[in-house]
Amino acid sequence: MKHFNEKEWQMFRRGEYPKGRSRFMEEHLQGCQKCLDAFLNSINEEEIAQAQKAIPPDFTDTVISMINREDAREARGPSPCFRWVKQSQNLLAYYAAAAVLTIALMGGGAFQALVKGYSNVAGTTELNSQKIEQKMDIQFSKKIVDQTHQLIIRFENQE
């Protein structure tokens, strides 16, 4: 395995290498302690001062408080949004099961057998209801006509 020296790491930091070589050096840096030490030793005081200007003084405190808040969230358990997603997934599973059951029953002919069994009942009920409606309509209509006629006669007699 080839190791890089401080001069090569300085050139890497300045971006003087093509992307492919820079990517290779980054990967190597992650796995090689010797090159990591060389890389850190190649950083001079001026670069450290620039980094300190770029990083706010409360950076460490901010990061630690963010970590503590995240730990507190994990200790409380899942958020309400997560519970809603879980309930939605359960509801989706119920609907999917109902759809599969419906398709299976329709394909197996269970609904057709049910309809055939009740079609005879529906046919006789329909005939009976038509007869009842005809009798009721005639009687009801006749009563209305008679009462209206009597009302008209009373108005005529009053005048």
C-alpha positions as a printed Julia matrix, in Angstrom:
159×3 Matrix{Float64}:
    0.0     0.0     0.0
    1.43    3.38   -1.0
    1.55    6.07    1.66
    1.52    9.79    0.92
    3.9    12.37    2.39
    3.13   15.82    3.82
    3.87   17.6     0.55
    1.36   15.41   -1.3
   -1.26   16.1     1.4
   -0.65   19.85    1.06
   -1.24   19.59   -2.68
   -4.39   17.55   -1.94
   -5.74   20.28    0.39
   -5.07   23.0    -2.2
   -7.01   20.96   -4.8
   -4.07   20.49   -7.17
   -4.91   16.86   -7.99
   -7.57   15.65  -10.45
  -10.87   14.39   -8.95
  -10.05   10.71   -9.36
   -6.76   10.99   -7.5
   -8.3    13.21   -4.81
  -11.07   10.68   -4.24
   -8.51    7.88   -3.96
   -6.51    9.9    -1.42
   -9.67   10.62    0.64
  -10.51    6.92    0.8
   -6.95    6.07    1.73
   -6.96    8.74    4.45
  -10.02    7.14    6.08
   -8.29    3.8     6.48
   -4.62    4.66    7.09
   -3.5     6.09   10.45
    0.02    6.87    9.16
   -1.33    9.04    6.33
   -3.86   10.65    8.67
   -1.0    11.73   10.91
    0.91   13.07    7.9
   -2.2    14.95    6.72
   -2.75   16.55   10.14
    0.95   17.48   10.4
    0.76   19.2     7.02
   -1.77   21.74    8.34
    0.02   25.0     9.2
   -0.83   27.73   11.71
   -2.33   30.02    9.09
   -4.88   27.36    8.06
   -5.75   26.75   11.7
   -6.38   30.49   12.2
   -8.64   30.56    9.1
  -10.6    27.59   10.42
  -11.02   29.25   13.81
  -12.46   32.34   12.1
  -14.92   30.21   10.12
  -16.12   28.18   13.11
  -18.17   30.15   15.66
  -16.96   30.07   19.29
  -20.12   28.34   20.54
  -19.89   25.57   17.94
  -19.06   22.82   20.45
  -21.82   23.85   22.86
  -24.35   24.01   20.03
  -23.45   20.54   18.76
  -23.59   19.03   22.26
  -27.01   20.59   22.95
  -28.3    19.24   19.63
  -27.05   15.77   20.55
  -28.7    16.01   23.98
  -32.02   17.06   22.41
  -31.84   14.13   19.99
  -31.14   11.75   22.88
  -34.14   13.17   24.77
  -36.37   12.65   21.7
  -35.26    9.05   21.4
  -35.95    8.47   25.11
  -39.53    9.8    24.74
  -40.3     7.3    22.03
  -41.73    7.73   18.55
  -43.19   11.08   17.6
  -46.94   11.51   16.91
  -46.12   11.72   13.21
  -44.47    8.3    13.37
  -47.53    6.87   15.14
  -49.78    8.34   12.42
  -47.63    6.71    9.73
  -47.8     3.38   11.6
  -51.61    3.65   11.89
  -51.85    4.5     8.19
  -49.8     1.43    7.34
  -52.11   -0.74    9.48
  -55.17    0.79    7.83
  -53.68    0.16    4.41
  -53.09   -3.48    5.36
  -56.75   -3.85    6.44
  -58.01   -2.35    3.17
  -55.69   -4.59    1.17
  -56.95   -7.67    3.05
  -60.57   -6.64    2.44
  -59.89   -6.13   -1.26
  -58.2    -9.54   -1.58
  -61.09  -11.23    0.26
  -63.67   -9.51   -1.97
  -61.85  -10.52   -5.15
  -61.52  -14.11   -3.92
  -65.23  -14.35   -3.08
  -66.25  -12.8    -6.39
  -63.95  -15.1    -8.33
  -65.18  -18.15   -6.44
  -68.83  -17.42   -7.17
  -69.92  -16.85   -3.57
  -71.66  -13.57   -4.41
  -73.41  -15.06   -7.45
  -74.8   -17.91   -5.35
  -75.99  -15.42   -2.76
  -77.73  -13.31   -5.4
  -79.39  -16.34   -7.0
  -80.69  -17.51   -3.62
  -82.31  -14.16   -2.88
  -83.54  -13.39   -6.39
  -86.59  -15.67   -5.93
  -87.46  -13.9    -2.69
  -87.02  -10.53   -4.35
  -89.24  -11.53   -7.3
  -92.17  -12.63   -5.13
  -91.8    -9.58   -2.9
  -91.86   -7.29   -5.92
  -95.08   -8.83   -7.24
  -96.79   -8.58   -3.86
  -95.7    -4.97   -3.39
  -97.04   -4.0    -6.82
 -100.45   -5.45   -5.96
 -100.51   -3.64   -2.62
  -99.47   -0.35   -4.24
 -102.2    -0.64   -6.86
 -104.87   -1.2    -4.21
 -103.56    1.6    -1.99
 -103.2     4.06   -4.88
 -106.76    3.52   -6.05
 -108.25    3.83   -2.6
 -106.12    6.79   -1.6
 -106.73    8.66   -4.86
 -110.48    8.06   -4.62
 -110.58    9.47   -1.06
 -108.71   12.61   -2.12
 -111.02   13.22   -5.07
 -114.13   12.73   -2.93
 -112.97   15.03   -0.15
 -111.9    17.73   -2.63
 -115.29   17.53   -4.36
 -117.11   17.93   -1.04
 -114.92   20.91   -0.12
 -115.74   22.63   -3.41
 -119.45   22.04   -2.89
 -119.26   23.64    0.59
 -117.53   26.72   -0.8
 -120.17   27.06   -3.49
 -122.96   26.76   -0.92
 -121.46   29.43    1.33
 -121.47   32.01   -1.46
